[in-house]
Amino acid sequence: MKELGLGLFIIGLVSLALPFLGLKFMFLTWIEQWGPSTAWAIRGGATLLGLVLWLSFKNRD
C-alpha cells in the first residue's frame, strides 16, 4: 500500500505540474470533460490520497 500511495502521489504531482508546461497525461485527458475546476479537484484529490496512503503506511513493514 505504501508503494501505491507513493506512485499515486508522484503521478498526482506530475499531473498538477504538466498543465503549466502546456502538456497533458494521455490517460488523464478524460477529466478535462467536466471542466477545469473539476479536473483540478480530481488532480488534487489524487495527490492528496497518495500522500495520505504513503504517510499512513510509511512505517509499516
Order of alpha helices (4+ residues) and beta strands (2+ residues): alpha-alpha
